[in-house]
Amino acid sequence: MEEERKDLEEIGLVTDFFSHVSAAAIQIDRGSLKVGDKILIQGHTTNLEQVVDSMQIEKKSVEEANAGDNIGIKVSERVRKRDKVFKVI
């Protein structure tokens, strides 16, 4: 059985994935996320850990997103709707 990681803070959910640009739409439900933070996206068949290189809100680049924001980020592989998004702390 996999041990639960103590260094993760759940911050939101993937709401969409755009394969043509390899980007995920993420709804931030709690906390905040900054460019440079490491995230983990996990779901039934997803397990992706990567650093956030850039993010956008309504097609404008931002350095930080907070609870209530809907952001877009580039991802290195396919993610799926309803995958959970964690910040590695």
PDB file of N, CA, C and O in Angstrom, chain B, residues numbered from 101:
ATOM      1  N   MET B 101       0.843  -1.193   0.000  1.00  0.00           N
ATOM      2  CA  MET B 101       0.000   0.000   0.000  1.00  0.00           C
ATOM      3  C   MET B 101       0.881   1.246   0.000  1.00  0.00           C
ATOM      4  O   MET B 101       1.856   1.321   0.748  1.00  0.00           O
ATOM      5  N   GLU B 102       0.539   2.220  -0.835  1.00  0.00           N
ATOM      6  CA  GLU B 102       1.340   3.430  -0.950  1.00  0.00           C
ATOM      7  C   GLU B 102       1.129   4.315   0.265  1.00  0.00           C
ATOM      8  O   GLU B 102      -0.003   4.533   0.698  1.00  0.00           O
ATOM      9  N   GLU B 103       2.232   4.826   0.815  1.00  0.00           N
ATOM     10  CA  GLU B 103       2.163   5.699   1.983  1.00  0.00           C
ATOM     11  C   GLU B 103       1.701   7.084   1.559  1.00  0.00           C
ATOM     12  O   GLU B 103       2.132   7.603   0.530  1.00  0.00           O
ATOM     13  N   GLU B 104       0.817   7.680   2.360  1.00  0.00           N
ATOM     14  CA  GLU B 104       0.312   9.017   2.049  1.00  0.00           C
ATOM     15  C   GLU B 104       1.408  10.046   2.295  1.00  0.00           C
ATOM     16  O   GLU B 104       2.061  10.034   3.338  1.00  0.00           O
ATOM     17  N   ARG B 105       1.600  10.922   1.341  1.00  0.00           N
ATOM     18  CA  ARG B 105       2.643  11.945   1.464  1.00  0.00           C
ATOM     19  C   ARG B 105       2.184  13.061   2.377  1.00  0.00           C
ATOM     20  O   ARG B 105       1.048  13.526   2.287  1.00  0.00           O
ATOM     21  N   LYS B 106       3.070  13.485   3.252  1.00  0.00           N
ATOM     22  CA  LYS B 106       2.754  14.548   4.212  1.00  0.00           C
ATOM     23  C   LYS B 106       3.123  15.928   3.668  1.00  0.00           C
ATOM     24  O   LYS B 106       2.798  16.945   4.280  1.00  0.00           O
ATOM     25  N   ASP B 107       3.803  15.965   2.517  1.00  0.00           N
ATOM     26  CA  ASP B 107       4.275  17.236   1.972  1.00  0.00           C
ATOM     27  C   ASP B 107       3.341  17.800   0.905  1.00  0.00           C
ATOM     28  O   ASP B 107       3.754  18.624   0.090  1.00  0.00           O
ATOM     29  N   LEU B 108       2.084  17.358   0.907  1.00  0.00           N
ATOM     30  CA  LEU B 108       1.141  17.801  -0.119  1.00  0.00           C
ATOM     31  C   LEU B 108      -0.015  18.582   0.496  1.00  0.00           C
ATOM     32  O   LEU B 108      -0.519  18.240   1.566  1.00  0.00           O
ATOM     33  N   GLU B 109      -0.422  19.641  -0.207  1.00  0.00           N
ATOM     34  CA  GLU B 109      -1.583  20.430   0.177  1.00  0.00           C
ATOM     35  C   GLU B 109      -2.525  20.454  -1.022  1.00  0.00           C
ATOM     36  O   GLU B 109      -2.174  20.968  -2.084  1.00  0.00           O
ATOM     37  N   GLU B 110      -3.724  19.895  -0.847  1.00  0.00           N
ATOM     38  CA  GLU B 110      -4.676  19.890  -1.963  1.00  0.00           C
ATOM     39  C   GLU B 110      -5.155  21.308  -2.214  1.00  0.00           C
ATOM     40  O   GLU B 110      -5.625  21.989  -1.302  1.00  0.00           O
ATOM     41  N   ILE B 111      -5.031  21.750  -3.477  1.00  0.00           N
ATOM     42  CA  ILE B 111      -5.408  23.142  -3.783  1.00  0.00           C
ATOM     43  C   ILE B 111      -6.514  23.258  -4.819  1.00  0.00           C
ATOM     44  O   ILE B 111      -7.119  24.322  -4.942  1.00  0.00           O
ATOM     45  N   GLY B 112      -6.799  22.191  -5.574  1.00  0.00           N
ATOM     46  CA  GLY B 112      -7.849  22.336  -6.578  1.00  0.00           C
ATOM     47  C   GLY B 112      -8.046  21.114  -7.446  1.00  0.00           C
ATOM     48  O   GLY B 112      -7.593  20.014  -7.129  1.00  0.00           O
ATOM     49  N   LEU B 113      -8.742  21.341  -8.560  1.00  0.00           N
ATOM     50  CA  LEU B 113      -9.115  20.273  -9.485  1.00  0.00           C
ATOM     51  C   LEU B 113      -8.855  20.688 -10.923  1.00  0.00           C
ATOM     52  O   LEU B 113      -8.962  21.862 -11.279  1.00  0.00           O
ATOM     53  N   VAL B 114      -8.512  19.702 -11.740  1.00  0.00           N
ATOM     54  CA  VAL B 114      -8.426  19.930 -13.184  1.00  0.00           C
ATOM     55  C   VAL B 114      -9.861  20.008 -13.712  1.00  0.00           C
ATOM     56  O   VAL B 114     -10.671  19.117 -13.458  1.00  0.00           O
ATOM     57  N   THR B 115     -10.168  21.080 -14.448  1.00  0.00           N
ATOM     58  CA  THR B 115     -11.512  21.222 -15.018  1.00  0.00           C
ATOM     59  C   THR B 115     -11.536  20.933 -16.512  1.00  0.00           C
ATOM     60  O   THR B 115     -12.601  20.696 -17.083  1.00  0.00           O
ATOM     61  N   ASP B 116     -10.357  20.950 -17.154  1.00  0.00           N
ATOM     62  CA  ASP B 116     -10.298  20.657 -18.585  1.00  0.00           C
ATOM     63  C   ASP B 116      -8.854  20.392 -18.982  1.00  0.00           C
ATOM     64  O   ASP B 116      -7.924  20.769 -18.268  1.00  0.00           O
ATOM     65  N   PHE B 117      -8.674  19.737 -20.129  1.00  0.00           N
ATOM     66  CA  PHE B 117      -7.346  19.492 -20.681  1.00  0.00           C
ATOM     67  C   PHE B 117      -7.397  19.802 -22.163  1.00  0.00           C
ATOM     68  O   PHE B 117      -8.319  19.382 -22.863  1.00  0.00           O
ATOM     69  N   PHE B 118      -6.400  20.542 -22.643  1.00  0.00           N
ATOM     70  CA  PHE B 118      -6.344  20.937 -24.043  1.00  0.00           C
ATOM     71  C   PHE B 118      -5.146  20.253 -24.684  1.00  0.00           C
ATOM     72  O   PHE B 118      -4.015  20.717 -24.547  1.00  0.00           O
ATOM     73  N   SER B 119      -5.393  19.150 -25.383  1.00  0.00           N
ATOM     74  CA  SER B 119      -4.308  18.326 -25.914  1.00  0.00           C
ATOM     75  C   SER B 119      -3.489  19.052 -26.974  1.00  0.00           C
ATOM     76  O   SER B 119      -2.282  18.827 -27.069  1.00  0.00           O
ATOM     77  N   HIS B 120      -4.112  19.918 -27.776  1.00  0.00           N
ATOM     78  CA  HIS B 120      -3.386  20.586 -28.855  1.00  0.00           C
ATOM     79  C   HIS B 120      -2.303  21.531 -28.343  1.00  0.00           C
ATOM     80  O   HIS B 120      -1.355  21.822 -29.073  1.00  0.00           O
ATOM     81  N   VAL B 121      -2.419  22.018 -27.106  1.00  0.00           N
ATOM     82  CA  VAL B 121      -1.382  22.883 -26.531  1.00  0.00           C
ATOM     83  C   VAL B 121      -0.787  22.286 -25.254  1.00  0.00           C
ATOM     84  O   VAL B 121       0.052  22.911 -24.604  1.00  0.00           O
ATOM     85  N   SER B 122      -1.227  21.069 -24.895  1.00  0.00           N
ATOM     86  CA  SER B 122      -0.780  20.390 -23.677  1.00  0.00           C
ATOM     87  C   SER B 122      -0.892  21.308 -22.458  1.00  0.00           C
ATOM     88  O   SER B 122       0.084  21.582 -21.760  1.00  0.00           O
ATOM     89  N   ALA B 123      -2.117  21.766 -22.235  1.00  0.00           N
ATOM     90  CA  ALA B 123      -2.384  22.672 -21.114  1.00  0.00           C
ATOM     91  C   ALA B 123      -3.582  22.167 -20.327  1.00  0.00           C
ATOM     92  O   ALA B 123      -4.494  21.538 -20.865  1.00  0.00           O
ATOM     93  N   ALA B 124      -3.547  22.468 -19.023  1.00  0.00           N
ATOM     94  CA  ALA B 124      -4.640  22.075 -18.136  1.00  0.00           C
ATOM     95  C   ALA B 124      -5.321  23.324 -17.595  1.00  0.00           C
ATOM     96  O   ALA B 124      -4.662  24.310 -17.267  1.00  0.00           O
ATOM     97  N   ALA B 125      -6.636  23.271 -17.507  1.00  0.00           N
ATOM     98  CA  ALA B 125      -7.403  24.300 -16.808  1.00  0.00           C
ATOM     99  C   ALA B 125      -7.617  23.780 -15.391  1.00  0.00           C
ATOM    100  O   ALA B 125      -8.084  22.659 -15.191  1.00  0.00           O
ATOM    101  N   ILE B 126      -7.270  24.606 -14.420  1.00  0.00           N
ATOM    102  CA  ILE B 126      -7.336  24.196 -13.017  1.00  0.00           C
ATOM    103  C   ILE B 126      -8.126  25.222 -12.230  1.00  0.00           C
ATOM    104  O   ILE B 126      -7.911  26.428 -12.355  1.00  0.00           O
ATOM    105  N   GLN B 127      -9.043  24.721 -11.416  1.00  0.00           N
ATOM    106  CA  GLN B 127      -9.804  25.577 -10.508  1.00  0.00           C
ATOM    107  C   GLN B 127      -9.124  25.509  -9.150  1.00  0.00           C
ATOM    108  O   GLN B 127      -9.022  24.436  -8.556  1.00  0.00           O
ATOM    109  N   ILE B 128      -8.656  26.660  -8.655  1.00  0.00           N
ATOM    110  CA  ILE B 128      -8.011  26.725  -7.344  1.00  0.00           C
ATOM    111  C   ILE B 128      -9.117  26.878  -6.291  1.00  0.00           C
ATOM    112  O   ILE B 128      -9.830  27.881  -6.270  1.00  0.00           O
ATOM    113  N   ASP B 129      -9.247  25.878  -5.426  1.00  0.00           N
ATOM    114  CA  ASP B 129     -10.309  25.886  -4.413  1.00  0.00           C
ATOM    115  C   ASP B 129      -9.844  26.416  -3.061  1.00  0.00           C
ATOM    116  O   ASP B 129     -10.637  26.946  -2.283  1.00  0.00           O
ATOM    117  N   ARG B 130      -8.538  26.263  -2.793  1.00  0.00           N
ATOM    118  CA  ARG B 130      -8.014  26.729  -1.504  1.00  0.00           C
ATOM    119  C   ARG B 130      -6.528  27.018  -1.653  1.00  0.00           C
ATOM    120  O   ARG B 130      -5.846  26.456  -2.511  1.00  0.00           O
ATOM    121  N   GLY B 131      -6.049  27.908  -0.795  1.00  0.00           N
ATOM    122  CA  GLY B 131      -4.625  28.231  -0.820  1.00  0.00           C
ATOM    123  C   GLY B 131      -4.256  29.083  -2.014  1.00  0.00           C
ATOM    124  O   GLY B 131      -5.095  29.776  -2.590  1.00  0.00           O
ATOM    125  N   SER B 132      -2.986  29.020  -2.376  1.00  0.00           N
ATOM    126  CA  SER B 132      -2.487  29.809  -3.505  1.00  0.00           C
ATOM    127  C   SER B 132      -1.442  29.003  -4.249  1.00  0.00           C
ATOM    128  O   SER B 132      -0.938  27.998  -3.748  1.00  0.00           O
ATOM    129  N   LEU B 133      -1.124  29.454  -5.451  1.00  0.00           N
ATOM    130  CA  LEU B 133      -0.130  28.804  -6.292  1.00  0.00           C
ATOM    131  C   LEU B 133       0.672  29.883  -6.989  1.00  0.00           C
ATOM    132  O   LEU B 133       0.110  30.830  -7.538  1.00  0.00           O
ATOM    133  N   LYS B 134       2.002  29.734  -6.965  1.00  0.00           N
ATOM    134  CA  LYS B 134       2.887  30.710  -7.605  1.00  0.00           C
ATOM    135  C   LYS B 134       3.703  30.024  -8.687  1.00  0.00           C
ATOM    136  O   LYS B 134       3.945  28.818  -8.630  1.00  0.00           O
ATOM    137  N   VAL B 135       4.127  30.812  -9.679  1.00  0.00           N
ATOM    138  CA  VAL B 135       5.083  30.311 -10.664  1.00  0.00           C
ATOM    139  C   VAL B 135       6.332  29.877  -9.893  1.00  0.00           C
ATOM    140  O   VAL B 135       6.817  30.602  -9.024  1.00  0.00           O
ATOM    141  N   GLY B 136       6.847  28.691 -10.217  1.00  0.00           N
ATOM    142  CA  GLY B 136       7.999  28.140  -9.514  1.00  0.00           C
ATOM    143  C   GLY B 136       7.635  27.085  -8.488  1.00  0.00           C
ATOM    144  O   GLY B 136       8.491  26.312  -8.058  1.00  0.00           O
ATOM    145  N   ASP B 137       6.347  27.047  -8.086  1.00  0.00           N
ATOM    146  CA  ASP B 137       5.893  26.009  -7.154  1.00  0.00           C
ATOM    147  C   ASP B 137       5.881  24.657  -7.853  1.00  0.00           C
ATOM    148  O   ASP B 137       5.683  24.575  -9.065  1.00  0.00           O
ATOM    149  N   LYS B 138       6.094  23.605  -7.083  1.00  0.00           N
ATOM    150  CA  LYS B 138       5.985  22.248  -7.615  1.00  0.00           C
ATOM    151  C   LYS B 138       4.578  21.738  -7.296  1.00  0.00           C
ATOM    152  O   LYS B 138       4.082  21.896  -6.180  1.00  0.00           O
ATOM    153  N   ILE B 139       3.951  21.125  -8.300  1.00  0.00           N
ATOM    154  CA  ILE B 139       2.610  20.573  -8.100  1.00  0.00           C
ATOM    155  C   ILE B 139       2.608  19.080  -8.422  1.00  0.00           C
ATOM    156  O   ILE B 139       3.487  18.569  -9.115  1.00  0.00           O
ATOM    157  N   LEU B 140       1.602  18.410  -7.901  1.00  0.00           N
ATOM    158  CA  LEU B 140       1.338  17.008  -8.200  1.00  0.00           C
ATOM    159  C   LEU B 140      -0.109  16.928  -8.648  1.00  0.00           C
ATOM    160  O   LEU B 140      -1.012  17.372  -7.937  1.00  0.00           O
ATOM    161  N   ILE B 141      -0.330  16.363  -9.828  1.00  0.00           N
ATOM    162  CA  ILE B 141      -1.694  16.149 -10.322  1.00  0.00           C
ATOM    163  C   ILE B 141      -1.939  14.651 -10.284  1.00  0.00           C
ATOM    164  O   ILE B 141      -1.225  13.876 -10.921  1.00  0.00           O
ATOM    165  N   GLN B 142      -2.967  14.249  -9.524  1.00  0.00           N
ATOM    166  CA  GLN B 142      -3.248  12.829  -9.359  1.00  0.00           C
ATOM    167  C   GLN B 142      -4.699  12.527  -9.667  1.00  0.00           C
ATOM    168  O   GLN B 142      -5.608  13.287  -9.333  1.00  0.00           O
ATOM    169  N   GLY B 143      -4.885  11.386 -10.317  1.00  0.00           N
ATOM    170  CA  GLY B 143      -6.219  10.903 -10.602  1.00  0.00           C
ATOM    171  C   GLY B 143      -6.169   9.406 -10.789  1.00  0.00           C
ATOM    172  O   GLY B 143      -5.172   8.761 -10.465  1.00  0.00           O
ATOM    173  N   HIS B 144      -7.247   8.855 -11.313  1.00  0.00           N
ATOM    174  CA  HIS B 144      -7.351   7.412 -11.500  1.00  0.00           C
ATOM    175  C   HIS B 144      -6.184   6.860 -12.307  1.00  0.00           C
ATOM    176  O   HIS B 144      -5.629   5.816 -11.967  1.00  0.00           O
ATOM    177  N   THR B 145      -5.810   7.560 -13.378  1.00  0.00           N
ATOM    178  CA  THR B 145      -4.696   7.112 -14.221  1.00  0.00           C
ATOM    179  C   THR B 145      -3.629   8.184 -14.390  1.00  0.00           C
ATOM    180  O   THR B 145      -2.774   8.074 -15.269  1.00  0.00           O
ATOM    181  N   THR B 146      -3.671   9.225 -13.554  1.00  0.00           N
ATOM    182  CA  THR B 146      -2.740  10.344 -13.662  1.00  0.00           C
ATOM    183  C   THR B 146      -1.850  10.408 -12.433  1.00  0.00           C
ATOM    184  O   THR B 146      -2.322  10.246 -11.307  1.00  0.00           O
ATOM    185  N   ASN B 147      -0.566  10.643 -12.650  1.00  0.00           N
ATOM    186  CA  ASN B 147       0.372  10.869 -11.548  1.00  0.00           C
ATOM    187  C   ASN B 147       1.516  11.714 -12.099  1.00  0.00           C
ATOM    188  O   ASN B 147       2.558  11.188 -12.492  1.00  0.00           O
ATOM    189  N   LEU B 148       1.309  13.028 -12.123  1.00  0.00           N
ATOM    190  CA  LEU B 148       2.252  13.955 -12.754  1.00  0.00           C
ATOM    191  C   LEU B 148       2.761  14.947 -11.722  1.00  0.00           C
ATOM    192  O   LEU B 148       1.976  15.650 -11.086  1.00  0.00           O
ATOM    193  N   GLU B 149       4.084  15.001 -11.559  1.00  0.00           N
ATOM    194  CA  GLU B 149       4.692  15.988 -10.682  1.00  0.00           C
ATOM    195  C   GLU B 149       5.571  16.886 -11.538  1.00  0.00           C
ATOM    196  O   GLU B 149       6.416  16.402 -12.291  1.00  0.00           O
ATOM    197  N   GLN B 150       5.372  18.196 -11.421  1.00  0.00           N
ATOM    198  CA  GLN B 150       6.161  19.139 -12.224  1.00  0.00           C
ATOM    199  C   GLN B 150       6.160  20.512 -11.573  1.00  0.00           C
ATOM    200  O   GLN B 150       5.353  20.804 -10.690  1.00  0.00           O
ATOM    201  N   VAL B 151       7.086  21.347 -12.034  1.00  0.00           N
ATOM    202  CA  VAL B 151       7.164  22.738 -11.577  1.00  0.00           C
ATOM    203  C   VAL B 151       6.289  23.589 -12.499  1.00  0.00           C
ATOM    204  O   VAL B 151       6.254  23.375 -13.711  1.00  0.00           O
ATOM    205  N   VAL B 152       5.585  24.553 -11.909  1.00  0.00           N
ATOM    206  CA  VAL B 152       4.756  25.479 -12.683  1.00  0.00           C
ATOM    207  C   VAL B 152       5.681  26.534 -13.305  1.00  0.00           C
ATOM    208  O   VAL B 152       6.228  27.382 -12.599  1.00  0.00           O
ATOM    209  N   ASP B 153       5.848  26.473 -14.629  1.00  0.00           N
ATOM    210  CA  ASP B 153       6.723  27.418 -15.338  1.00  0.00           C
ATOM    211  C   ASP B 153       6.020  28.735 -15.628  1.00  0.00           C
ATOM    212  O   ASP B 153       6.639  29.799 -15.616  1.00  0.00           O
ATOM    213  N   SER B 154       4.723  28.653 -15.887  1.00  0.00           N
ATOM    214  CA  SER B 154       3.934  29.854 -16.169  1.00  0.00           C
ATOM    215  C   SER B 154       2.479  29.508 -15.968  1.00  0.00           C
ATOM    216  O   SER B 154       2.091  28.341 -16.021  1.00  0.00           O
ATOM    217  N   MET B 155       1.677  30.529 -15.736  1.00  0.00           N
ATOM    218  CA  MET B 155       0.228  30.302 -15.642  1.00  0.00           C
ATOM    219  C   MET B 155      -0.504  31.529 -16.146  1.00  0.00           C
ATOM    220  O   MET B 155       0.024  32.641 -16.162  1.00  0.00           O
ATOM    221  N   GLN B 156      -1.732  31.287 -16.554  1.00  0.00           N
ATOM    222  CA  GLN B 156      -2.552  32.364 -17.102  1.00  0.00           C
ATOM    223  C   GLN B 156      -3.934  32.351 -16.462  1.00  0.00           C
ATOM    224  O   GLN B 156      -4.473  31.306 -16.097  1.00  0.00           O
ATOM    225  N   ILE B 157      -4.482  33.550 -16.342  1.00  0.00           N
ATOM    226  CA  ILE B 157      -5.888  33.726 -15.977  1.00  0.00           C
ATOM    227  C   ILE B 157      -6.496  34.547 -17.105  1.00  0.00           C
ATOM    228  O   ILE B 157      -6.059  35.667 -17.371  1.00  0.00           O
ATOM    229  N   GLU B 158      -7.507  33.985 -17.771  1.00  0.00           N
ATOM    230  CA  GLU B 158      -8.163  34.637 -18.911  1.00  0.00           C
ATOM    231  C   GLU B 158      -7.136  35.146 -19.939  1.00  0.00           C
ATOM    232  O   GLU B 158      -7.191  36.295 -20.379  1.00  0.00           O
ATOM    233  N   LYS B 159      -6.212  34.270 -20.302  1.00  0.00           N
ATOM    234  CA  LYS B 159      -5.193  34.509 -21.340  1.00  0.00           C
ATOM    235  C   LYS B 159      -4.169  35.579 -20.984  1.00  0.00           C
ATOM    236  O   LYS B 159      -3.425  36.028 -21.856  1.00  0.00           O
ATOM    237  N   LYS B 160      -4.114  36.001 -19.713  1.00  0.00           N
ATOM    238  CA  LYS B 160      -3.100  36.948 -19.254  1.00  0.00           C
ATOM    239  C   LYS B 160      -2.162  36.229 -18.294  1.00  0.00           C
ATOM    240  O   LYS B 160      -2.606  35.553 -17.366  1.00  0.00           O
ATOM    241  N   SER B 161      -0.851  36.384 -18.527  1.00  0.00           N
ATOM    242  CA  SER B 161       0.135  35.749 -17.647  1.00  0.00           C
ATOM    243  C   SER B 161       0.072  36.358 -16.248  1.00  0.00           C
ATOM    244  O   SER B 161      -0.024  37.574 -16.087  1.00  0.00           O
ATOM    245  N   VAL B 162       0.127  35.485 -15.240  1.00  0.00           N
ATOM    246  CA  VAL B 162       0.137  35.924 -13.848  1.00  0.00           C
ATOM    247  C   VAL B 162       1.231  35.163 -13.112  1.00  0.00           C
ATOM    248  O   VAL B 162       1.646  34.083 -13.532  1.00  0.00           O
ATOM    249  N   GLU B 163       1.696  35.747 -12.001  1.00  0.00           N
ATOM    250  CA  GLU B 163       2.727  35.111 -11.176  1.00  0.00           C
ATOM    251  C   GLU B 163       2.119  34.285 -10.051  1.00  0.00           C
ATOM    252  O   GLU B 163       2.761  33.370  -9.535  1.00  0.00           O
ATOM    253  N   GLU B 164       0.874  34.605  -9.667  1.00  0.00           N
ATOM    254  CA  GLU B 164       0.243  33.945  -8.528  1.00  0.00           C
ATOM    255  C   GLU B 164      -1.258  33.825  -8.753  1.00  0.00           C
ATOM    256  O   GLU B 164      -1.886  34.698  -9.351  1.00  0.00           O
ATOM    257  N   ALA B 165      -1.819  32.719  -8.257  1.00  0.00           N
ATOM    258  CA  ALA B 165      -3.264  32.516  -8.299  1.00  0.00           C
ATOM    259  C   ALA B 165      -3.732  32.134  -6.895  1.00  0.00           C
ATOM    260  O   ALA B 165      -2.996  31.509  -6.131  1.00  0.00           O
ATOM    261  N   ASN B 166      -4.956  32.516  -6.571  1.00  0.00           N
ATOM    262  CA  ASN B 166      -5.493  32.261  -5.237  1.00  0.00           C
ATOM    263  C   ASN B 166      -6.830  31.522  -5.332  1.00  0.00           C
ATOM    264  O   ASN B 166      -7.392  31.356  -6.414  1.00  0.00           O
ATOM    265  N   ALA B 167      -7.321  31.087  -4.173  1.00  0.00           N
ATOM    266  CA  ALA B 167      -8.599  30.385  -4.108  1.00  0.00           C
ATOM    267  C   ALA B 167      -9.660  31.171  -4.865  1.00  0.00           C
ATOM    268  O   ALA B 167      -9.794  32.382  -4.688  1.00  0.00           O
ATOM    269  N   GLY B 168     -10.408  30.476  -5.704  1.00  0.00           N
ATOM    270  CA  GLY B 168     -11.445  31.106  -6.510  1.00  0.00           C
ATOM    271  C   GLY B 168     -11.009  31.378  -7.933  1.00  0.00           C
ATOM    272  O   GLY B 168     -11.848  31.622  -8.800  1.00  0.00           O
ATOM    273  N   ASP B 169      -9.699  31.339  -8.192  1.00  0.00           N
ATOM    274  CA  ASP B 169      -9.191  31.591  -9.547  1.00  0.00           C
ATOM    275  C   ASP B 169      -9.271  30.332 -10.401  1.00  0.00           C
ATOM    276  O   ASP B 169      -9.143  29.213  -9.902  1.00  0.00           O
ATOM    277  N   ASN B 170      -9.482  30.536 -11.680  1.00  0.00           N
ATOM    278  CA  ASN B 170      -9.382  29.468 -12.675  1.00  0.00           C
ATOM    279  C   ASN B 170      -8.169  29.785 -13.533  1.00  0.00           C
ATOM    280  O   ASN B 170      -8.107  30.841 -14.163  1.00  0.00           O
ATOM    281  N   ILE B 171      -7.205  28.872 -13.558  1.00  0.00           N
ATOM    282  CA  ILE B 171      -5.936  29.131 -14.232  1.00  0.00           C
ATOM    283  C   ILE B 171      -5.693  28.118 -15.341  1.00  0.00           C
ATOM    284  O   ILE B 171      -6.308  27.053 -15.385  1.00  0.00           O
ATOM    285  N   GLY B 172      -4.798  28.473 -16.215  1.00  0.00           N
ATOM    286  CA  GLY B 172      -4.316  27.556 -17.233  1.00  0.00           C
ATOM    287  C   GLY B 172      -2.821  27.394 -17.062  1.00  0.00           C
ATOM    288  O   GLY B 172      -2.111  28.383 -16.878  1.00  0.00           O
ATOM    289  N   ILE B 173      -2.324  26.155 -17.118  1.00  0.00           N
ATOM    290  CA  ILE B 173      -0.886  25.911 -17.053  1.00  0.00           C
ATOM    291  C   ILE B 173      -0.500  24.871 -18.103  1.00  0.00           C
ATOM    292  O   ILE B 173      -1.299  24.011 -18.472  1.00  0.00           O
ATOM    293  N   LYS B 174       0.742  24.969 -18.573  1.00  0.00           N
ATOM    294  CA  LYS B 174       1.296  23.938 -19.459  1.00  0.00           C
ATOM    295  C   LYS B 174       1.591  22.704 -18.619  1.00  0.00           C
ATOM    296  O   LYS B 174       2.086  22.815 -17.497  1.00  0.00           O
ATOM    297  N   VAL B 175       1.289  21.533 -19.159  1.00  0.00           N
ATOM    298  CA  VAL B 175       1.608  20.282 -18.473  1.00  0.00           C
ATOM    299  C   VAL B 175       2.410  19.398 -19.419  1.00  0.00           C
ATOM    300  O   VAL B 175       2.266  19.480 -20.639  1.00  0.00           O
ATOM    301  N   SER B 176       3.255  18.554 -18.839  1.00  0.00           N
ATOM    302  CA  SER B 176       4.167  17.748 -19.656  1.00  0.00           C
ATOM    303  C   SER B 176       3.531  16.457 -20.157  1.00  0.00           C
ATOM    304  O   SER B 176       4.108  15.767 -20.998  1.00  0.00           O
ATOM    305  N   GLU B 177       2.346  16.125 -19.645  1.00  0.00           N
ATOM    306  CA  GLU B 177       1.622  14.947 -20.141  1.00  0.00           C
ATOM    307  C   GLU B 177       0.128  15.138 -19.914  1.00  0.00           C
ATOM    308  O   GLU B 177      -0.299  16.070 -19.232  1.00  0.00           O
ATOM    309  N   ARG B 178      -0.652  14.246 -20.494  1.00  0.00           N
ATOM    310  CA  ARG B 178      -2.118  14.340 -20.403  1.00  0.00           C
ATOM    311  C   ARG B 178      -2.595  14.260 -18.945  1.00  0.00           C
ATOM    312  O   ARG B 178      -2.139  13.423 -18.166  1.00  0.00           O
ATOM    313  N   VAL B 179      -3.520  15.153 -18.609  1.00  0.00           N
ATOM    314  CA  VAL B 179      -4.229  15.069 -17.333  1.00  0.00           C
ATOM    315  C   VAL B 179      -5.714  14.999 -17.659  1.00  0.00           C
ATOM    316  O   VAL B 179      -6.120  15.226 -18.799  1.00  0.00           O
ATOM    317  N   ARG B 180      -6.511  14.685 -16.663  1.00  0.00           N
ATOM    318  CA  ARG B 180      -7.930  14.446 -16.916  1.00  0.00           C
ATOM    319  C   ARG B 180      -8.821  15.285 -16.006  1.00  0.00           C
ATOM    320  O   ARG B 180      -8.430  15.658 -14.900  1.00  0.00           O
ATOM    321  N   LYS B 181     -10.031  15.575 -16.497  1.00  0.00           N
ATOM    322  CA  LYS B 181     -11.008  16.296 -15.683  1.00  0.00           C
ATOM    323  C   LYS B 181     -11.191  15.582 -14.352  1.00  0.00           C
ATOM    324  O   LYS B 181     -11.223  14.353 -14.285  1.00  0.00           O
ATOM    325  N   ARG B 182     -11.308  16.378 -13.297  1.00  0.00           N
ATOM    326  CA  ARG B 182     -11.519  15.913 -11.926  1.00  0.00           C
ATOM    327  C   ARG B 182     -10.272  15.315 -11.275  1.00  0.00           C
ATOM    328  O   ARG B 182     -10.345  14.826 -10.148  1.00  0.00           O
ATOM    329  N   ASP B 183      -9.113  15.344 -11.974  1.00  0.00           N
ATOM    330  CA  ASP B 183      -7.859  14.987 -11.282  1.00  0.00           C
ATOM    331  C   ASP B 183      -7.642  16.011 -10.176  1.00  0.00           C
ATOM    332  O   ASP B 183      -7.951  17.191 -10.343  1.00  0.00           O
ATOM    333  N   LYS B 184      -7.111  15.555  -9.048  1.00  0.00           N
ATOM    334  CA  LYS B 184      -6.824  16.457  -7.930  1.00  0.00           C
ATOM    335  C   LYS B 184      -5.462  17.119  -8.136  1.00  0.00           C
ATOM    336  O   LYS B 184      -4.524  16.505  -8.645  1.00  0.00           O
ATOM    337  N   VAL B 185      -5.379  18.388  -7.727  1.00  0.00           N
ATOM    338  CA  VAL B 185      -4.141  19.143  -7.860  1.00  0.00           C
ATOM    339  C   VAL B 185      -3.634  19.461  -6.450  1.00  0.00           C
ATOM    340  O   VAL B 185      -4.353  20.013  -5.616  1.00  0.00           O
ATOM    341  N   PHE B 186      -2.373  19.094  -6.217  1.00  0.00           N
ATOM    342  CA  PHE B 186      -1.735  19.327  -4.922  1.00  0.00           C
ATOM    343  C   PHE B 186      -0.521  20.223  -5.110  1.00  0.00           C
ATOM    344  O   PHE B 186       0.158  20.158  -6.134  1.00  0.00           O
ATOM    345  N   LYS B 187      -0.252  21.061  -4.111  1.00  0.00           N
ATOM    346  CA  LYS B 187       1.000  21.813  -4.086  1.00  0.00           C
ATOM    347  C   LYS B 187       1.954  21.042  -3.190  1.00  0.00           C
ATOM    348  O   LYS B 187       1.585  20.634  -2.089  1.00  0.00           O
ATOM    349  N   VAL B 188       3.189  20.841  -3.662  1.00  0.00           N
ATOM    350  CA  VAL B 188       4.212  20.181  -2.844  1.00  0.00           C
ATOM    351  C   VAL B 188       4.805  21.248  -1.934  1.00  0.00           C
ATOM    352  O   VAL B 188       5.334  22.257  -2.402  1.00  0.00           O
ATOM    353  N   ILE B 189       4.709  21.011  -0.619  1.00  0.00           N
ATOM    354  CA  ILE B 189       5.160  22.025   0.355  1.00  0.00           C
ATOM    355  C   ILE B 189       6.383  21.572   1.118  1.00  0.00           C
ATOM    356  O   ILE B 189       6.886  22.304   1.970  1.00  0.00           O
TER     357      ILE B 189
END
